Amino acid sequence: MIRHALKLYGMAWLLAWGTAFGSAPRSASLPTFQLEMVDGKLNPACTEVPAGKRIKIELHNIGQDAVEFESIQLRKEKVLAPGAESFVVIPPLSPGEYKFFDDFHQSAQGVIVAK
């Protein structure tokens, strides 16, 4: 009986906590940018983003091969199968340039410019 009461109390606490701090996805209101990756090509290869704000980059692999968005500077990587879509969320950036590439197609190089 006590165990059941503690379990219900814990569930009620989690529900209250989630309501108090919001349960909507944090990425819903982020500035969002699109990146298409297709068999060794990036579109666009250069993306200008606002400095000092979290951003979301939606990745679309529209090619026939797997791709991997990777940035050593941003500490991000994401593998996408052919036809797959995903995203990465990047913390606020200082003004500057941040390189990224398709690790499976090394000739595909891009840059994010934070202004």
N, C-alpha and C positions, 0 to 999 in steps of 0.2 A: 504494500500500500504506500509506504513512504517512498519507495523507489519510483512508483508510478507518479506520485505527486511531484517529485524532483524532476522527472522527465518532462512533465507538462509545464512546470515552472521554467525550465531551460528553454523549451520551445517558445513559450510566451515571451521570454526575454529576447530571443533571437528575432522574433517577429517585430517586437517593439524597436529593437536596435536598427533593423533594416528599414523600418518606416521612418525613424528619426533621421537617419543619415541618407535616405533616398535609395531606392532600388533601381532607378533608371541607369542604363549604361552610361558611363562617364564619357565615352567616345561619341555620344549622340550629337553634342553641340560643338565638336572640334572642327576647326578649319580642315577641310578634306580635299585631297589632291589625288588625281588619277595617274596611274602609270601602267602602260601597256608594255608587255614583254613578249617578243615574238622571235624565236629562233635566232638569237644573237643581236637583236635590235631593241632599243628602248625608245618609247614615245610617251612623253617628251624626254630628251636626254638631259635637259636642264629645267629645273622647277624652282621658281622663286616662292619663298614662304615667309610669313611674318616672324621676325626674331622675337624671342621672349614668350612665345605661346606654344602649348602642346599642339601637335598636328597629327593628322591621320593620313596615311598614304594607302589608297586602295590599289592593290596589285591585281592585274588581269593578265593571265598567260593565254594569249590568243594564238599561240604557235602549236607546232606539232611535237616539240620536244619539251622535256621538263626544264624549268628555269630555277635559278636561286637568286633572289634579291639579297645582296650582302653589302654591308658597310662596316668596315673596321672602325672608322671614326665614330659612328653612331651606335656601334655594338648591337647591330640588328642583322638577322638573317632569316629568310623564309623561303622554303622550297615549295614550288607549285607544279603540279602535274599538268600536262596539256589540257587546256580548257578550264583550269581551276582559277578561282578568285579567292583572295584573302586580303589582309591589311596588316600594317604595322603602325603602332602609335609611338611617336617620337616626342620625348620631353622637350621643354623649352630650349631653344638653341640661341647661342650668342651669335651676333652678326658674323657672317663668314661663309665659306664654302665647305661642303661636306660631300665627299666622294662616295659613290656606290657603284656596284657592278653586278653583272650576272655571272656568278661563279662557274656556271656550266658553259658559258660562252664568254671567255675572257675579253674578247674584243668589244663587248657591250659595256661601255663605261658611261656613267652619268654623274650629275652633280646637283645637290640641293643648295640653293643660295638663300641664306637667311638674311633679311634686311629689316 
